[in-house]
Amino acid sequence: MKTDVEDIGYGRQFEGWYDRLLPDDRFTAEAVKGLQARHPAPEAGTLEFGVGTGRIAIPLSQSAGHVTGVDSSPEMLDALRVKLKDGGDVTPVHGDIRSYTSESRYGMVYSVCATLSCLTTPEDQQRAVQRAADLLIPGGRLVIETHNKPAILDLHEGRTRTTYFVPYPEPGTGVQTHSTLLDGGLWQCSHILYQADGTTRVGNELTRLTTPDDVDDYARAAGLEPEARMSRWDGTPYSEGAPLFMCCYVKP
C-alpha cells in the first residue's frame, strides 16, 4: 500500500452520502452492462481507476470476474470494504492513478464518473492515461467516461454561474448544484443534497472539462488506438448535447 498518495479530499467531503448522491440505478446497470460487453479478456483481469465505493466495480466483478480498484481516498475505500462484506470480488488499493504501478497486466482498464476530470491539468490527465495504457495487455481496452465539455458550456447558456436542481423519486429529496465556470477550463460545483427528514449535506468538487478530442490525444500519445465514442453505454453515438461521453481505446 502506498503511503505517499496525494488525496484531494473528495472522499472526506462526501463520506457517508456519496452513494446517496450517485445511487445504484438504471444508469449504473447500463454502465456495468456496457463495460462487460466491451471487455476483451475478462480472464486477464480488470482494473478501475477511481473505484470509489464500488458502485461499478462490485456488480461488474459479479459478471466479469475479479476487479482491482484504485482510489486515492481512504474514506471511499473504507466504504467499499464495508460493501464487500455482502459480496463482490474486488481488491481495494490505495493509490494515485497518475503513478500507480503493478506487476499485473489487465484485459481492461476503465475510469468512469468523471474521475479523469478530477485531475485538473492536461499533464496529469495525460499521466493517468499513460499509466492505464502501460497496465494493459496487448489487445486490452481502456474505457473512459467523463463530463462532456460542450454540454456543460451549453448548460450555462453563456453565463459564468448557474444553478440547477435534480429531483429524486422520494418526496422532499433531490440535489441542487451551484455551478461555476472558472479560468483555464475548470468547473467548480457545490452540491446540496436535500433529504426527506429535512437534513442537508453539502459537498464541493473541482474538475477540468475535457472533450473526446482531448482524451483521444492523450490515448494516442500513450500508444493506444481510438476505437469508439459514445454518449450512452448502450452504444448510442457521441453527441455534443450529452452530459457525459465514453471513449474506448485498444492497445495494439
C-alpha positions in Angstrom: 0.0 0.0 0.0 1.3 3.4 -0.9 1.8 5.9 1.8 2.6 9.0 -0.3 -0.7 9.2 -2.2 -1.9 12.7 -2.9 -5.6 12.9 -1.8 -7.7 15.9 -2.9 -10.1 15.3 0.0 -13.1 14.3 -2.2 -13.9 11.3 0.0 -13.8 13.3 3.2 -16.4 15.8 1.8 -18.7 13.1 0.6 -18.1 10.5 3.3 -21.4 8.8 4.3 -23.5 10.2 1.5 -21.7 9.6 -1.8 -23.9 6.7 -2.6 -26.9 8.9 -2.0 -25.6 11.4 -4.4 -24.9 8.7 -7.0 -27.4 5.9 -6.3 -27.3 2.5 -7.8 -29.9 2.8 -10.5 -30.5 2.1 -14.2 -27.5 4.2 -15.2 -25.3 2.1 -13.1 -26.8 -1.1 -14.5 -26.3 0.3 -18.0 -22.6 1.1 -17.3 -21.9 -2.3 -15.9 -23.6 -4.0 -18.9 -21.7 -1.8 -21.3 -18.3 -2.5 -19.7 -18.9 -6.2 -19.6 -19.8 -6.2 -23.3 -16.6 -4.4 -24.2 -14.3 -6.4 -22.1 -11.9 -8.2 -24.5 -10.4 -10.6 -21.9 -12.1 -11.0 -18.5 -9.8 -13.8 -17.7 -6.9 -11.3 -17.8 -8.5 -9.2 -15.1 -9.9 -5.7 -14.7 -8.6 -2.5 -13.2 -10.7 0.5 -12.2 -9.1 3.9 -11.8 -11.2 5.8 -9.2 -13.1 2.9 -7.7 -14.8 5.0 -5.1 -17.3 3.0 -3.0 -17.5 0.2 -5.7 -20.7 1.3 -7.4 -19.5 -0.1 -10.7 -16.7 -2.5 -9.6 -18.8 -4.7 -7.3 -21.6 -5.6 -9.8 -19.0 -5.8 -12.6 -17.0 -8.3 -10.6 -20.0 -10.5 -10.2 -20.4 -10.8 -14.0 -16.9 -10.3 -15.4 -14.6 -11.6 -12.6 -12.1 -10.0 -10.3 -11.7 -6.2 -10.3 -8.7 -4.3 -8.8 -9.9 -0.9 -7.7 -7.5 2.0 -7.2 -8.5 5.2 -5.3 -6.7 8.0 -3.5 -9.4 8.4 -0.9 -9.2 6.3 2.3 -12.8 7.2 3.1 -14.1 5.8 -0.2 -12.0 2.6 0.1 -13.3 2.1 3.7 -16.9 2.4 2.4 -16.0 -0.1 -0.4 -14.7 -2.6 2.2 -18.0 -2.4 4.1 -19.9 -3.2 0.9 -17.7 -6.1 0.1 -18.9 -7.9 3.2 -22.1 -8.5 1.3 -20.3 -9.9 -1.7 -18.2 -8.9 -4.7 -14.7 -9.8 -5.9 -12.9 -6.5 -5.7 -9.4 -5.7 -4.3 -9.3 -2.1 -2.9 -5.9 -0.4 -3.5 -4.9 3.0 -2.0 -3.1 4.6 -4.9 -2.7 7.5 -7.3 -3.9 6.9 -10.8 -1.2 9.1 -12.2 1.6 6.9 -10.8 0.0 3.6 -9.9 2.2 0.6 -10.9 1.6 -3.1 -10.7 3.3 -6.3 -11.9 0.0 -7.4 -13.3 -1.4 -6.5 -16.7 -5.1 -6.3 -17.4 -7.6 -7.0 -20.1 -9.4 -3.8 -19.4 -8.8 -0.6 -17.5 -11.7 1.7 -17.0 -12.4 5.0 -15.4 -15.9 6.3 -15.0 -18.0 9.1 -13.4 -15.5 11.9 -14.4 -12.6 10.5 -12.4 -10.3 11.7 -15.2 -11.8 15.2 -14.9 -10.8 15.3 -11.2 -7.2 15.7 -12.5 -7.2 19.4 -13.2 -4.2 19.8 -15.6 -3.7 18.3 -19.1 -0.4 16.9 -17.8 -2.0 14.9 -15.0 -4.7 13.7 -17.3 -2.1 12.5 -19.7 -0.2 10.8 -16.9 -3.2 8.8 -15.9 -4.0 7.7 -19.4 -0.3 6.7 -19.9 -0.5 4.6 -16.6 -3.6 2.9 -17.9 -2.0 2.1 -21.2 1.1 0.7 -19.6 -1.1 -1.7 -17.5 -3.0 -3.2 -20.4 -2.2 -6.4 -22.1 -1.7 -6.3 -25.9 -5.3 -6.2 -27.3 -6.5 -4.8 -24.0 -9.1 -2.0 -23.9 -9.2 1.4 -22.0 -12.6 2.8 -21.4 -13.1 6.4 -20.1 -16.3 8.1 -19.1 -16.3 11.8 -18.1 -18.0 15.1 -18.4 -18.8 16.4 -21.8 -17.4 19.9 -22.1 -19.8 21.2 -24.9 -22.9 20.1 -22.9 -21.6 21.8 -19.7 -21.0 25.0 -21.5 -24.5 24.9 -23.1 -26.0 24.3 -19.6 -24.6 27.7 -18.6 -26.2 29.5 -21.6 -23.3 32.0 -21.8 -23.2 32.7 -18.1 -20.3 32.0 -15.7 -22.6 30.8 -13.0 -25.8 28.8 -13.0 -27.9 26.7 -10.5 -30.0 23.6 -11.3 -32.0 21.1 -9.3 -32.4 17.3 -9.9 -35.4 15.8 -8.0 -35.1 12.3 -6.6 -38.0 9.9 -6.7 -38.6 10.1 -2.9 -40.8 13.1 -1.8 -38.8 16.0 -0.5 -35.5 14.8 -1.8 -33.1 16.0 -4.6 -29.8 17.6 -5.3 -29.3 21.3 -6.1 -26.0 22.2 -7.8 -24.4 25.6 -7.9 -22.1 25.5 -11.0 -19.3 27.9 -11.8 -17.0 28.1 -14.9 -13.5 29.1 -13.9 -10.5 30.2 -16.0 -8.4 27.5 -17.5 -11.3 25.2 -18.4 -12.0 24.4 -14.7 -15.5 23.7 -13.4 -16.5 24.1 -9.8 -19.7 22.6 -8.4 -21.2 22.8 -4.9 -23.9 20.1 -4.4 -26.6 20.3 -1.8 -28.4 17.1 -1.0 -31.9 17.6 0.4 -33.2 14.6 2.3 -36.7 13.6 3.3 -36.0 14.1 7.0 -35.2 17.8 6.3 -31.4 17.5 6.7 -29.0 18.6 4.0 -25.4 17.7 3.1 -23.0 19.9 1.1 -20.0 18.9 -1.0 -17.7 20.7 -3.4 -15.8 19.4 -6.4 -13.4 21.0 -8.9 -12.8 19.3 -12.2 -11.3 20.1 -15.6 -13.6 20.0 -18.6 -12.4 17.8 -21.5 -13.6 16.8 -24.9 -13.3 13.5 -26.7 -10.6 15.1 -28.8 -8.6 15.8 -25.7 -8.8 12.2 -24.5 -8.0 10.9 -28.0 -4.9 12.9 -27.9 -3.9 11.5 -24.5 -4.6 8.0 -25.7 -2.6 8.3 -29.0 0.4 9.7 -27.0 0.2 6.7 -24.8 0.3 4.3 -27.8 -3.4 3.4 -27.9 -5.7 3.4 -30.8 -9.1 5.2 -30.6 -11.9 2.8 -31.2 -15.3 4.4 -30.3 -17.1 7.4 -28.9 -20.4 7.1 -27.2 -22.9 9.2 -25.3 -24.6 6.2 -23.7 -23.3 2.8 -22.6 -25.8 1.1 -24.9 -23.6 2.3 -27.8 -25.5 5.5 -28.7 -23.1 7.6 -30.8 -21.4 10.6 -29.3 -23.4 13.8 -29.2 -22.3 17.3 -28.0 -25.5 17.6 -26.1 -24.9 14.6 -23.9 -23.8 15.4 -20.3 -21.2 12.6 -20.4 -19.2 10.8 -23.0 -17.5 7.4 -23.2 -14.4 6.7 -25.3 -12.8 3.3 -26.0 -9.2 2.6 -26.9 -7.3 -0.5 -27.8 -3.7 -1.3 -27.1 -2.1 -2.8 -30.3 
